[in-house]
Structures are given as C-alpha cells and as structure tokens.
Amino acid sequence: MSLTEEVEVLRRLPLFHRIEPRRLKLLAFTSERTTFKPGDVVMQQGDPGDSAYIVLAGEADVYVSTPSGELKVATLGVNDIIGEIAILIDIPRTATVRAVGELTTLQISKDHFFRLMTEVPEMGIEVMKELARRLERTTADLREARAAAA
Amino acid sequence: MKQTLFGYIFAFSKRQQIILVILTFAAFPFIYLQAELPKMIVNGAINGKPSNFPIEFNGFEFEHVEYLFTLCGLFLTLVFINGGMKYMLNVMKGRLGERMLRRLRYILYERILRFPLPHFRRVSQGEIIPMITQEVEPLGGFFGDSIATPLYQGGILITLLVFILMQDPLLGLAAVALFPLQGALIPGLQKKVNLLAKERVRNVRLMADHLGESIGGISEIHTNDGSQYQLSRFAGRLGIIYEIRYEIFRRKFFIKFFNNFLAQFTPFIFYSLGGYLAIKGDLSVGALIAVISAHKDMNAPWKELLAYYQQREDARIKYDTVIQQFDPPGMLDEAIQTGDGTPPTPFSPDSVISFRNTGLADDDGTVYLQSISASFAMSERVAFIGPSGGGKEEIAALLVRLAVPTSGRVHIGNDDVAQIPETRLGRRIGYVSAQPYLFANSLRENLLMALRYRPSADVDESRRAWILEAETAGNSVYDPTGNWIDYEAVGLEESEDALNARIRQVLQQAQLADDIYEFGLRGRINPDDQPELAKRLLSARTALREHIEATGETGLVEPFDPDHYNLNASVAENLLFGTPVGNTFDLEHLGEHPYVLETLDRVGLTDEFVQIGRQVAETMVELFADIDPGHELMEQFSFIAAEDLPEFQALLGRLDRGGPAGGTISAEDRGQLLSLPFRLIPARHRLGLIDDQLQLRMLEARRSFAEHLPEELKDAVAFFDADRYNAASSIQDNILFGKIAFGRSQSATQVRTLVGELINKLNLRDAVLDIGLQYQVGVAGGRLSAVQRQKAAFARALIKQPDLLVINQAFSVFDEASRTAVFDGVVNGATNMGIVAVLDHPEQASAMDRVFTVDNGRIEDESVGGAVAAEAAE
C-alpha cells in the first residue's frame, strides 16, 4: 500500500474527511507504517498515549479492565482509528488494544500531528469543527437520555 | 634551579663550553694559514721570478709549477680542514643548545608538577604554556654561542688591536679612542630595550591568557553578545604589543645606527689626522694604509660582539622572566614524588585517621576549617555531611593532600599526611572528586593511569641509546614506552587476563559496564589484528540469522543479500552495497560522485533516476511548498532543504513547459534531480517509486558498480559479504548484517535484546567490553556525559584497590536511581577498603558506620550508625 492509498484511508475518517488531500498526504508521509504480530499490545490501558493508529489491514480487540478482570468491549477493523483522543490531549489510554491477527496500522504521532496543525491552521479548524459536531451529538444524546429518564 | 642564565649555563655545560672554547681557538692557526696562502700563491708562485726557482719550502726544494700546485693543494686541504672544523663546531654547539633547551623545559615541567596547589588558582594555562613552548625556544640557539663566541670574536679584536698598536701606538690609540664611548653608551641604550622586552613578554602572556579564556568561556561570550567587547579588548592588547615592539625596533635600529656612525668616525680620524701626519712626513703612507686596513678588519668582530651582546641580553631577559614564574613559595619537595624506590607500605586497616586541631585558611584570610579535631578507624565507613561550603569538601581534600593544613595536622596512623610521599599516598589511597578529569585518550588508558607508577626494570635494548640521551639532558630516565603497569602493587598476577578481569569488575561496580558495552557495539575492530574475535563475531551473525529464522521473526531484520534489493535500506546503500571508508562515497552525497553517475550511465539507469528525481521533487514541492521553511517537519522529512525548495519549484516549472519527455532537460537540472532518489527508502517513504522492475535493474547497477570499480577507489568502500567480517562497520552492524525493519512495532528494542542475549550466550560480552574500552573520550573527556565521566572516575579509583577510598561529593551528578546504584556498587562492593565519603544527600549516610556533620568550618555533630539518616528520613 502506498502513500496515495493511505491518504484515501485517512479521508474516509470523520476526523479528517474535510481536510485537503495534499495535507493528508503530508500527514501520511510524516506518519509511520507500523505492523503488529498476533497478540502484540498496541496500547496498554493507563499508559500515557503518544500516537493514534489507523487500521490498514487486520483486526484488533479492545479490552477494558474491570474489577472482575479484563473485558473485551469491541473489535476494530480496517479504516477504524485507535486512540485518536491521545493525539489531541494528554490523557492516559482508556483501554488496552491487542492485535488479533497480523495487524498493519498507520501510526500518527502526537508531536507530528500538532506540528502539522500549527503549520496548517485550516487543518486545525477542520478538526475543531469535527469535534464540535461530536460534542453537539453527545449533548443531544444526553438530552434524550435525560428526557427518557425523567 | 639556577637564578641566572649564566649560572644555568655553567652548572650544566661547563665541560662542553670549555671544549668548545679550546676547539674554537685550535681553529685559529688554520684560519690564519688559509688567509695567508693566497698571498703566497699570487706573490710567490704566480708572480714569482723564474730565477727564484728551485725554491726551498719546509725543507724541500720545488720547481716553479710544482711549487704552485703544492701551495694550491695545501690551500684545498686547508679549505677542507677549516670547513670540517666549522661543521664540527656547529654540530657540537647545536647539540649542546638542544640538550640545554631540553633540560630547561624538563626542569620547568617538573616544577609545574611540584607547584603548590593553590598556585594554580593564580596562574593560567594561557600564561604557562607559551613559556615552556615558545619563550625558551630561542635560548636553544644561544647556549652554544654563549661562551665561545665572545671569546673568539674578542680574541680576534685584541689580536688586531695589538697589531695596530705595534705598527703605530698613536694611531692605535686613535683606532680604539671611541671604544670606551661605545662601551659606555650602548649598554645604557640597551637597558631601555631590555625593559621594553620584559614588558613585551608580559603583554604577550596576557594575550595568551586572553585567548585561553576566550576559548574556555566561548559559550558565555556567545550568550552575552560579548564578541564585540572581546574583539575590542583583544585589539587593545594587540595595540599595546604593537607599540612596545615598534619602540623596541626603533631603539634597536638606533643602536645600530649609532654604532655604525662611530665605526665610520674612526676612519675619518685616520684619513684626516693620519693623512696630515703623512703629508708632514711624520708617518709613512704604507703604515697608514696598513692601519686603515687593520681597522677595517677590526670592525667585523666588533660588530659580531655587539650582536652577541644584544642576543645575550635578549636571552637573559627571556630566562629571567620565565624562571621567576616557576619558583612560587611552598613548592613540593622533590623527594615526595620520587620516593625511595621501595614499594610503599600499605596502610593498615587498624590505623586511626585523625584530624588534630586542623585548620585551613586561604592566603586572603578566608577560613574554611577552624581547628577541627576528629578521629576514626580506617576500616570504618565514614561520612561527612553538612551544607555545601560549610567545610566538608576541604576535609576530603586534606586527606589526600590536595590541601595542606594551615594549622594543626592530619594523621593516618603515625604518619603526618603532609609528609607521606606520593608513592604511598597516590597508590594506596583512591580519590574521586565531583569534577573528575579524563585525559584525551581511550577509556582504558584513563583507567590504567591509576596503575602506572614506574616502568618495569627490564629495559628494551633498542631503547638504551634513547634513554642515555635523555639522561645526558637531565631528563627522566624512565622509558615512556616501557611496561608501566604495576600488577604486583594492586594485587594482580602479571597477565593481561587478570588485568582485564579487574577492569570489568570495577566497571561493574561503577555501573559503567552497560555504557561501555554500548560503545563496544558501536566500535570497530580490524579483523587482521583480531582474527579470532572476527571469527566469533561472524558466528554471532550466523547465530542471529538462525535464531530469527527459528522463531519466525524474519520481518525484524532484512539481511543484506547480494541478489535481493533491500527495502529497508536507501537507494544509495543498495547501490554501494557496502560501508563507505572515508568520505569518498559519503552516503549523503553519493549521487554527486562521478563514478556513481558513470555506473548509472553504464547500466542505463540515468534517465530513470532523473524521472524518479522529478517525481520526488514534485511530491516534496507539493507537501512542503507552503510550509514555513524553518519548520521542524520540513527539516525532518523533506528530501530537499528548505532553502533549495524554490529552486526546485522553478526547475519543475521549466520541465512542465518543456513537456513531459524530459529530453530537453538541461544538464544542470538533470544533476539536481539525479541526486534526489538516492535517499529513498521504500519501506519507510512508501512513495511507490521503486518498483520490482527497477529493483532488478538496481541489482544490476550494484554488480556493475563493484565490477568496474577503479583501483584507486577500491579502498573507499568495504563491500558486504555474508562470510567476511566488515572492518568498516561497527560490531553491531556486523552481527546484524542487515537493516532493522521499518514499521515493525518495537523492532529496534527487540533486535537490541536479541543481540544482547546472543552476545551473552556466545561469551562475547567481555570482548565487546574490551572494544568499548578503546573508545576515545575526547579532550577532558568531552565525548562522555558528565555522569559517564563521574562513573569512570570511580572505576579509576577502584582499579588500584586502595586501602582507603576518599569520595568528595562525587554522587551529586547522578539522578536518584543511578546514585543508589553507584553507591551500592562502590561503597557496598568495596569490602576490603576504608571509605571516607563527603556526601550531599544525608540519606546515603545510613550505610555508614560514623557520620560527622560539618558546618561553619566546624564539626557540629558526630553520630554512630544510621542515626543521621533516620533523622533525615523523618
């Protein structure tokens, strides 16, 4: 898979889909292709996060630790993004992710992502808009939930 | 040390000077004869009347022509004799001068090593170094001439004078009438020159000092915009030196002028007064002419004498101004360093270390320690704690005599530390300070310096003459190339293995082994020198390959394979398929090398490279065109430097106008584009520009590159060969023999662990450590981190297994984790030696048997066991 295909994958992600392709190309170029073997830990719950991963091939399982042990909460596949929050703010990983089979990802490091945003402000604005849309959705969900509860 | 120049000359070269004088005068008759012979040849032989022949000469009878050739033969012989004697004299003088200079420099250096330590706070390197290196240099030329020249020239002068006086006392007196005047006036003039010369020396030293400070304080100058002020100060210094030098040569030339004038004034008297007497008939014309020519001859030695006088004054001043600086009060006694030749007695662990009313103050009255008293057994682990500047540092310095008490004493057992020779103090006590110095040499040499006391007695026969010469010049008779390592003194059997084991042990104690191991992995060996090791490293290469294949981790490292294109290596590396030796095939600039371009042409890849270069340029321009030129992303990722980007933009513009064929691209543009693809690493850059077809053709280029490599470039590259050790690559690269794969999570860490395990398994770790020890630490250890320097200092102190280890705030540089590790390794690992540690972190004192708290130059508190640490923890 070459750079151009990676750009296509990035464009399909809601967080990036409004950003100019040539900016995404730069993002892809400055990111690393990282592969994991079956069972490899992509991220560990509680660790500081420094990258987000976009699944290019393969699958990954997501686990959260509960008092009664680890609980599998989801399986991620191609075009899913893992740990996107980590490239926006400094918070510890909220889940553990493991590769199921051979897993190929595009690893976007927080440092490069931030540098890119400072350099290309319109990219930052697009990301901000996307986050605002999500907030709006979450607020709406919350309203509905409250109404339902009442 | 001799206080005057001639004192020095007489003390160390009396015999040689006498020989020189004798030889000088022995040459006299021959010189005279050689001067006389031409007259005999012209008057007696050539112009001789035939009636005079046969002529009797030295008891033999000669015919005319025979006589001529005999005299000419004699003349030639004299030429040889005189030339030979002169040559011999010059060689003798030169050798004498060089030996005396060597001796002088040696004396000066030897004195530096015995300077009282506080003196080093007052003198700067910048002043001392030029004194020994340059200032004394001209003295070498003077020593040989110092006695013989004035005697020789003086002798000639007197002889001529006697000759004139005998011819005519009156004219003789007239000829010398001005000598007293010259003799009286010239030293007066010279005196001013001398003063100026001293001033010049002083100012040149200040200049050297300024230079030294500028280099030492270069960061401060940059960070304070200090360059203009420093330049101006330096210009000021140069100005002063200019004025002094100008004044000196003005006066020197005046002396010359004055002297010349007086020399010409005498003939004036001859012509006027002598002429008058001749006209009057009181003096024969012949006598007058004889006197005039005698005076003319006299002028030459007189000039020589004057030149000698000036040279002597110059030398005297140089000697005086240097010597003054090397005689500070309180010099260490010579015997304290030379010792008496017997191995020093170890300090008994039972001996008591005691401070008895010990006080320490500066010459300007700053008191560091006020009359302290304390005692403890050497076998105890003792800590001194307290605030920095309260006096604890000085206690450690007193113990190793880096400071000498201004009142009271320090004793170890029954010995006053001030009296213990360095042979004992320096061998039996280890000292680690917070600012350890490492010498610009390998790490190993820096550790071994602690074991080099005296060379072994057996001297290499080939070095005998060399040592004898050193002795003649009063230098050290120890052979610097001899075997200096004193195995016995540090309890080792005399073998390289035992020594290496000791080194590894102290590296472990000082927590330096891992750093050295890293140096070792990055180090290189010459397989010709260490064939056995190279073989073992090659077996590690095979073992790694087998291990990787057995565990199915083949994606971790992509091996170098002559028949495969390496996707994790750059185009440059793939083409070269070897390690560059020197800068010829520098990978960064490979695309500029004519032979590389020639290779591309040969396999017909040039056009393709230009096209790929064009695509790379297009991508880079697309990605980075409107990115801020100084931006990190650009510096990190762009193939084209920010400042070149506009140029490439313009280039691409030209190409677009010229059509896609590229046939019309100018040679210059082609060159620009050609250099771009060399940095492409397919696995990393994913630009999809190196397809399978191209990879195959690159393999062809790789083969062609090696095949046609001209003879003169053969040494510039060490090709990869799976069965051979690559001398140009590091140990690690030799074991890997491939590229760590991009895009495998944690691949670098995994490979490191793998290599580490393998090295341990194959018992190669010690060998890697030995190579790591060859690491050059740079000037003052500058290529090591501060932490590594400190660890090295610990290792250096431990390697001699001292009876007592004195640690002076040497843990301060470490972070908490490594502080604990080093402390454990050093203090708890050193079971057979006493320890006195000045500590900054009281919690460390918990491991100590006795703890003194020092503040305000006094011992404020003494406690036994871990009480202090317990308090600190509360």
Interface residues (C-beta under 8 A of the other chain):
Chain A: M1 S2 L3 T4 E6 R22 K25 L26 A28 F29 T30 E32 R33 T34 T35 F36 D40 V42 H112 R115 L116 E119 V120
Chain B: G555 T619 E622 L623 F624 I627 D628 H631 E632 L633 Q636 F637 A683 R684 H685 R686 L687 G688 F742 G743 R744 S745
